[in-house]
Amino acid sequence: MELTLQVTIDCADPRVMVPFWAQALGYVPEPAPGGHASWREYWVDMGVPAEELPEGAGEMPESIVDPAGRGPRVWFQQVPEPKTGKNRVHLDLKVGGGRDVAVEVRTRRVDEKVGVLTGAGAAVVRVLDEPEGVYAVVLQDPEGNEFCVV
Protein backbone atom coordinates (compact mmCIF):
# COMPACT_ATOMS: atom_id res chain seq x y z
CA MET A 1 0.00 0.00 0.00
CA GLU A 2 1.38 3.38 -1.03
CA LEU A 3 1.35 6.16 1.55
CA THR A 4 1.29 9.82 0.64
CA LEU A 5 1.43 12.71 3.06
CA GLN A 6 -0.73 15.82 3.00
CA VAL A 7 -0.34 18.59 5.56
CA THR A 8 -3.70 20.17 6.39
CA ILE A 9 -3.82 23.59 8.00
CA ASP A 10 -7.11 24.80 9.44
CA CYS A 11 -7.65 28.45 8.61
CA ALA A 12 -10.22 31.21 8.31
CA ASP A 13 -9.24 32.34 4.81
CA PRO A 14 -7.41 30.14 2.30
CA ARG A 15 -7.17 33.18 -0.03
CA VAL A 16 -4.66 34.68 2.44
CA MET A 17 -2.89 31.49 3.40
CA VAL A 18 -2.28 30.00 -0.07
CA PRO A 19 -0.12 32.84 -1.41
CA PHE A 20 1.70 33.29 1.90
CA TRP A 21 2.68 29.65 2.29
CA ALA A 22 3.39 29.21 -1.43
CA GLN A 23 6.00 31.96 -1.08
CA ALA A 24 7.29 30.63 2.25
CA LEU A 25 7.82 27.09 0.96
CA GLY A 26 8.63 27.78 -2.69
CA TYR A 27 5.43 25.95 -3.64
CA VAL A 28 2.79 26.83 -6.23
CA PRO A 29 -1.00 26.92 -5.97
CA GLU A 30 -2.31 23.53 -7.06
CA PRO A 31 -4.23 23.74 -10.34
CA ALA A 32 -7.57 21.99 -10.60
CA PRO A 33 -7.18 18.51 -12.10
CA GLY A 34 -8.12 17.33 -15.53
CA GLY A 35 -8.35 20.68 -17.26
CA HIS A 36 -11.17 21.93 -15.02
CA ALA A 37 -11.40 25.70 -14.70
CA SER A 38 -11.67 25.54 -10.90
CA TRP A 39 -11.64 23.08 -8.03
CA ARG A 40 -15.36 23.78 -7.53
CA GLU A 41 -16.06 22.69 -11.11
CA TYR A 42 -13.95 19.55 -10.52
CA TRP A 43 -15.77 18.68 -7.27
CA VAL A 44 -19.19 19.14 -8.89
CA ASP A 45 -18.08 16.94 -11.83
CA MET A 46 -16.93 14.34 -9.27
CA GLY A 47 -20.45 14.26 -7.82
CA VAL A 48 -20.07 16.45 -4.74
CA PRO A 49 -23.50 18.04 -4.22
CA ALA A 50 -23.38 21.82 -4.61
CA GLU A 51 -25.13 22.23 -1.24
CA GLU A 52 -22.13 20.58 0.44
CA LEU A 53 -19.75 23.17 -0.99
CA PRO A 54 -19.52 26.36 1.06
CA GLU A 55 -19.95 29.64 -0.78
CA GLY A 56 -16.71 30.45 -2.58
CA ALA A 57 -15.19 26.99 -1.96
CA GLY A 58 -12.97 25.91 -4.83
CA GLU A 59 -13.17 29.21 -6.70
CA MET A 60 -9.41 29.54 -6.21
CA PRO A 61 -6.81 26.95 -5.22
CA GLU A 62 -7.02 25.95 -1.56
CA SER A 63 -3.88 23.85 -1.72
CA ILE A 64 -0.25 24.24 -2.70
CA VAL A 65 2.22 21.73 -4.10
CA ASP A 66 5.96 21.41 -4.44
CA PRO A 67 6.73 22.09 -8.12
CA ALA A 68 9.59 19.56 -7.90
CA GLY A 69 7.19 16.92 -6.57
CA ARG A 70 9.26 16.13 -3.48
CA GLY A 71 7.35 17.77 -0.63
CA PRO A 72 3.85 17.03 0.60
CA ARG A 73 0.73 18.77 -0.66
CA VAL A 74 -0.52 21.42 1.78
CA TRP A 75 -4.26 21.98 1.98
CA PHE A 76 -5.79 25.00 3.71
CA GLN A 77 -9.07 23.81 5.17
CA GLN A 78 -11.46 26.64 5.95
CA VAL A 79 -12.98 26.28 9.41
CA PRO A 80 -15.41 28.55 11.26
CA GLU A 81 -13.61 28.66 14.62
CA PRO A 82 -10.56 30.90 15.23
CA LYS A 83 -7.17 29.70 16.42
CA THR A 84 -7.23 29.80 20.22
CA GLY A 85 -3.93 28.36 21.48
CA LYS A 86 -0.37 27.41 20.66
CA ASN A 87 0.19 24.98 17.80
CA ARG A 88 0.96 21.42 18.89
CA VAL A 89 2.73 20.86 15.54
CA HIS A 90 4.68 23.45 13.58
CA LEU A 91 6.79 23.68 10.46
CA ASP A 92 10.53 24.40 10.49
CA LEU A 93 11.81 26.12 7.36
CA LYS A 94 15.42 24.97 7.23
CA VAL A 95 17.28 27.59 5.21
CA GLY A 96 20.45 28.04 7.28
CA GLY A 97 22.32 24.99 6.03
CA GLY A 98 22.88 23.14 9.30
CA ARG A 99 25.71 22.97 11.82
CA ASP A 100 28.36 22.48 9.13
CA VAL A 101 27.73 26.08 8.00
CA ALA A 102 29.28 28.96 9.94
CA VAL A 103 26.80 30.59 12.32
CA GLU A 104 27.30 33.97 10.61
CA VAL A 105 26.23 32.48 7.27
CA ARG A 106 23.27 30.63 8.82
CA THR A 107 22.20 33.82 10.59
CA ARG A 108 22.31 35.81 7.34
CA ARG A 109 20.31 33.15 5.48
CA VAL A 110 17.69 32.94 8.23
CA ASP A 111 17.39 36.72 8.47
CA GLU A 112 16.99 37.03 4.68
CA LYS A 113 14.13 34.50 4.70
CA VAL A 114 12.55 36.19 7.72
CA GLY A 115 12.67 39.51 5.83
CA VAL A 116 10.83 37.98 2.89
CA LEU A 117 8.22 36.36 5.14
CA THR A 118 7.55 39.44 7.25
CA GLY A 119 7.11 41.35 4.00
CA ALA A 120 4.51 38.74 3.02
CA GLY A 121 2.56 39.06 6.27
CA ALA A 122 4.39 37.05 8.94
CA ALA A 123 5.15 38.46 12.37
CA VAL A 124 8.27 37.74 14.43
CA VAL A 125 7.47 36.16 17.80
CA ARG A 126 11.03 35.75 19.11
CA VAL A 127 14.62 35.27 18.03
CA LEU A 128 16.67 32.40 19.46
CA ASP A 129 20.33 33.38 19.43
CA GLU A 130 22.17 30.99 21.74
CA PRO A 131 25.89 31.05 22.61
CA GLU A 132 26.20 27.43 21.34
CA GLY A 133 25.55 28.60 17.80
CA VAL A 134 21.79 28.05 17.74
CA TYR A 135 20.04 30.69 15.65
CA ALA A 136 16.37 30.50 14.77
CA VAL A 137 13.43 32.84 14.46
CA VAL A 138 9.92 31.95 15.57
CA LEU A 139 7.23 33.61 13.46
CA GLN A 140 3.47 33.60 13.06
CA ASP A 141 1.77 33.32 9.67
CA PRO A 142 -1.03 35.75 8.77
CA GLU A 143 -3.52 33.77 10.90
CA GLY A 144 -1.25 33.38 13.93
CA ASN A 145 0.13 29.86 13.37
CA GLU A 146 3.65 29.55 14.72
CA PHE A 147 6.54 28.26 12.62
CA CYS A 148 10.34 28.52 12.75
CA VAL A 149 13.02 29.60 10.33
CA VAL A 150 16.30 27.88 11.15
Contacts in CASP RR format, 6 or more apart in sequence:
PFRMAT RR
TARGET T0000
AUTHOR 0000-0000-0000
METHOD contacts of the structure
MODEL  1
MELTLQVTIDCADPRVMVPFWAQALGYVPEPAPGGHASWREYWVDMGVPA
EELPEGAGEMPESIVDPAGRGPRVWFQQVPEPKTGKNRVHLDLKVGGGRD
VAVEVRTRRVDEKVGVLTGAGAAVVRVLDEPEGVYAVVLQDPEGNEFCVV
4 72 0 8 1.000
4 73 0 8 1.000
5 72 0 8 1.000
5 73 0 8 1.000
6 72 0 8 1.000
6 73 0 8 1.000
6 74 0 8 1.000
6 75 0 8 1.000
7 72 0 8 1.000
7 73 0 8 1.000
7 74 0 8 1.000
7 75 0 8 1.000
7 91 0 8 1.000
8 74 0 8 1.000
8 75 0 8 1.000
8 76 0 8 1.000
8 77 0 8 1.000
9 17 0 8 1.000
9 21 0 8 1.000
9 74 0 8 1.000
9 75 0 8 1.000
9 76 0 8 1.000
9 77 0 8 1.000
9 145 0 8 1.000
10 77 0 8 1.000
10 79 0 8 1.000
10 83 0 8 1.000
11 17 0 8 1.000
11 76 0 8 1.000
11 77 0 8 1.000
11 78 0 8 1.000
11 79 0 8 1.000
11 143 0 8 1.000
12 78 0 8 1.000
12 79 0 8 1.000
12 82 0 8 1.000
12 143 0 8 1.000
13 78 0 8 1.000
13 143 0 8 1.000
14 60 0 8 1.000
14 62 0 8 1.000
14 76 0 8 1.000
14 77 0 8 1.000
14 78 0 8 1.000
15 60 0 8 1.000
16 142 0 8 1.000
16 143 0 8 1.000
17 76 0 8 1.000
17 141 0 8 1.000
17 142 0 8 1.000
17 143 0 8 1.000
18 29 0 8 1.000
18 60 0 8 1.000
18 61 0 8 1.000
18 62 0 8 1.000
18 63 0 8 1.000
18 64 0 8 1.000
18 76 0 8 1.000
19 29 0 8 1.000
19 120 0 8 1.000
20 120 0 8 1.000
20 121 0 8 1.000
20 122 0 8 1.000
20 141 0 8 1.000
20 142 0 8 1.000
21 27 0 8 1.000
21 64 0 8 1.000
21 74 0 8 1.000
21 76 0 8 1.000
21 141 0 8 1.000
22 28 0 8 1.000
22 29 0 8 1.000
22 64 0 8 1.000
23 116 0 8 1.000
23 117 0 8 1.000
23 120 0 8 1.000
24 93 0 8 1.000
24 117 0 8 1.000
24 120 0 8 1.000
24 122 0 8 1.000
24 141 0 8 1.000
24 147 0 8 1.000
25 64 0 8 1.000
25 66 0 8 1.000
25 74 0 8 1.000
25 93 0 8 1.000
26 66 0 8 1.000
26 67 0 8 1.000
27 64 0 8 1.000
27 65 0 8 1.000
27 66 0 8 1.000
27 67 0 8 1.000
27 74 0 8 1.000
28 64 0 8 1.000
28 65 0 8 1.000
28 67 0 8 1.000
29 60 0 8 1.000
29 61 0 8 1.000
29 63 0 8 1.000
29 64 0 8 1.000
30 61 0 8 1.000
30 63 0 8 1.000
30 64 0 8 1.000
30 65 0 8 1.000
30 73 0 8 1.000
31 61 0 8 1.000
32 38 0 8 1.000
32 39 0 8 1.000
32 41 0 8 1.000
32 42 0 8 1.000
32 61 0 8 1.000
33 42 0 8 1.000
34 42 0 8 1.000
36 42 0 8 1.000
36 45 0 8 1.000
38 58 0 8 1.000
38 59 0 8 1.000
38 60 0 8 1.000
39 57 0 8 1.000
39 58 0 8 1.000
39 59 0 8 1.000
39 60 0 8 1.000
39 61 0 8 1.000
39 62 0 8 1.000
40 53 0 8 1.000
40 56 0 8 1.000
40 57 0 8 1.000
40 58 0 8 1.000
40 59 0 8 1.000
43 53 0 8 1.000
43 57 0 8 1.000
43 58 0 8 1.000
44 50 0 8 1.000
44 53 0 8 1.000
54 78 0 8 1.000
57 78 0 8 1.000
62 75 0 8 1.000
62 76 0 8 1.000
62 77 0 8 1.000
62 78 0 8 1.000
63 73 0 8 1.000
63 74 0 8 1.000
63 75 0 8 1.000
63 76 0 8 1.000
64 73 0 8 1.000
64 74 0 8 1.000
65 71 0 8 1.000
65 73 0 8 1.000
65 74 0 8 1.000
66 72 0 8 1.000
83 143 0 8 1.000
83 144 0 8 1.000
83 145 0 8 1.000
86 146 0 8 1.000
87 145 0 8 1.000
87 146 0 8 1.000
90 145 0 8 1.000
90 146 0 8 1.000
90 147 0 8 1.000
90 148 0 8 1.000
91 147 0 8 1.000
91 148 0 8 1.000
92 147 0 8 1.000
92 148 0 8 1.000
92 149 0 8 1.000
92 150 0 8 1.000
93 113 0 8 1.000
93 147 0 8 1.000
93 148 0 8 1.000
93 149 0 8 1.000
93 150 0 8 1.000
94 150 0 8 1.000
95 109 0 8 1.000
95 110 0 8 1.000
95 112 0 8 1.000
95 113 0 8 1.000
95 149 0 8 1.000
95 150 0 8 1.000
96 105 0 8 1.000
96 106 0 8 1.000
96 109 0 8 1.000
96 110 0 8 1.000
96 150 0 8 1.000
97 105 0 8 1.000
97 106 0 8 1.000
97 109 0 8 1.000
98 106 0 8 1.000
101 109 0 8 1.000
103 133 0 8 1.000
103 135 0 8 1.000
106 135 0 8 1.000
107 129 0 8 1.000
107 135 0 8 1.000
110 135 0 8 1.000
110 136 0 8 1.000
110 137 0 8 1.000
110 149 0 8 1.000
110 150 0 8 1.000
111 137 0 8 1.000
113 149 0 8 1.000
114 122 0 8 1.000
114 124 0 8 1.000
114 137 0 8 1.000
114 139 0 8 1.000
114 149 0 8 1.000
117 139 0 8 1.000
117 149 0 8 1.000
118 124 0 8 1.000
118 139 0 8 1.000
121 141 0 8 1.000
121 142 0 8 1.000
122 139 0 8 1.000
122 140 0 8 1.000
122 141 0 8 1.000
122 142 0 8 1.000
123 139 0 8 1.000
123 140 0 8 1.000
123 144 0 8 1.000
124 137 0 8 1.000
124 138 0 8 1.000
124 139 0 8 1.000
125 138 0 8 1.000
125 139 0 8 1.000
125 140 0 8 1.000
125 146 0 8 1.000
126 137 0 8 1.000
126 138 0 8 1.000
127 135 0 8 1.000
127 136 0 8 1.000
127 137 0 8 1.000
127 138 0 8 1.000
128 134 0 8 1.000
128 135 0 8 1.000
128 136 0 8 1.000
128 137 0 8 1.000
128 138 0 8 1.000
129 135 0 8 1.000
135 150 0 8 1.000
136 148 0 8 1.000
136 149 0 8 1.000
136 150 0 8 1.000
137 148 0 8 1.000
137 149 0 8 1.000
137 150 0 8 1.000
138 146 0 8 1.000
138 147 0 8 1.000
138 148 0 8 1.000
139 146 0 8 1.000
139 147 0 8 1.000
139 148 0 8 1.000
139 149 0 8 1.000
140 146 0 8 1.000
140 147 0 8 1.000
141 147 0 8 1.000
END
